[in-house]
Amino acid sequence: MNIPISWIKEYTDIDLEKFSDAMTMSGTKVEAIESIGYDISNVIVGKVLAVEKHPDADKLLRLLIDIGEESPRQIISGLAEHYAPQTLLGRQLCVVANLRPRAIRGLVSHGMVLTVASENGLALLGPSGPVPNGNLVQ
């Protein structure tokens, strides 16, 4: 049986290792604990070269970002409700670059712009000062 960890966390603050041991001691064998999600180990800095609204979606923007490769990457992002296109132009942002390309409303996205939730909506993640495009964030 597969159980989402979110269900377990509704009832306890126990860590996964202790939970697994307790389940085994109670007679329920835990075969594996799997994390499902993105590997965001390849986060790099890129500069927004061009930005426009997605032609078929009001909440999406199409960004061309220079991440130090031969040509800029097209990234489709749900930032349109939080940022006007002109405010993103020229900014350096953190980009997850090791994701498989995905079609989003007819346009292919080759990465993901990182944001964090804030009191004012979404805050973009980027370097505190200028760094070369393509620098790995560690």
N, C-alpha and C positions, 0 to 999 in steps of 0.2 A: 504494500500500500504506500502511495506517495502522499506526504502531508506537507503543505506549505509551511515554512517556518513562521510566516505571519500569523498563522492560527495558533501555533505554540506560544508565540510572544504575547498573545492576548491574555494568556493565563499565567505566564511565568517570565521571570527575567533571567532564567538559567542559561548558561552558555551552551553551545551546541555539543561540545565534548562531554560535559557533565550530563546533559540530557541523553546523549547516546548511551553513556555508561549506565545511567539509571534505567533506561528502557531495556537494555540487555540484562541487567540484574533482575528485572521484573519478569523476565521470560519472553520478552518481545525482541527478536533479533533485529538489529539495525545493520542492514547490509551496506549502505553507503549514505553519505551526506553530499549532495550535489549543489553547487551554486550555478544558477542559471542566470545569464545576463551577458553583458558586453565585457570584453577584456579591454580596459581603457589604459593599457600600459604604454601605448604609443601616442602620447599627447605632445604636440609640437606647436610652436608659435607661428602664426601666419598673419599676413597683412591683407585686409580687404581692399581689393583693387576695383571691384565693381559690385553694385547691389541694385536690385530692382524687385518690384513686387512680382510674385508668381502670377502668370497670366490666367490661371484657372483656380486660384485659391486666395481668398482675402487675408488669411492668417499666415501665409507663407512668404518668405523672401528667397530670392535666388542670389547667392553670393559667389563671386569669383575670388578665391583666396590664394595668395602666393605663399606656399609653405616650403619654398626653397627647392622645388622640383623644376623640371624642364618647362612645364606649363602650369598655369594656375588650376586649382581644383574648383569644380562647381559643387557647392554645398547648398542644399535646400534646408531652410531652418524656419521654425515656427516663431520668429521674432517680430513679425509685422504688427502685432498688437502692443508690443512693448517698445519698439524702436522705429523711428522714421528712417527710411533708407539712407538719407544724406548724413545722419548721425553716425553711421557705421563706416562710411567711406574713409579709408586711410587708417583705421584702427588696427592695432595688433590684438589678436585673439588667440585663445587656446583652442586647438582643434584635435579631435580624435581622428587619427589618420589611418588606423588599421581595420576599419569596418568594411565589410563587403558593400559594394555599390548597391543602392536601392532606388527603385523608381518611386517617386513621391508625386502623385498627381500628374504623371506624364513626364516629369523631368528626373534625371538620374542624379542622386546625391552621392558624393564620394567622400563622406566624412560627416562629422558632427561638431558644431560649435558648442563649447561648454558654457553653461550658465549655472548660477545658484539662485535659489529663492531668497528674496529679501523683503523687507517691509514694503518696498515700493514696486514689487513685481519681480522681474527677473534682472539679475545683475550679470553682466558678461565677465568671464574670466579671461584675464590677459596679464602680460608682464607689467610690473610697476614702472618700468622705464624701457626705452628702446633696446631691442636685442635683434640679432640677425634672424630673418625669416628661416624657418626650418629647425631652429634650436629645439632640442628635446627638453621638455619640462620634467624635472626630477623632484 
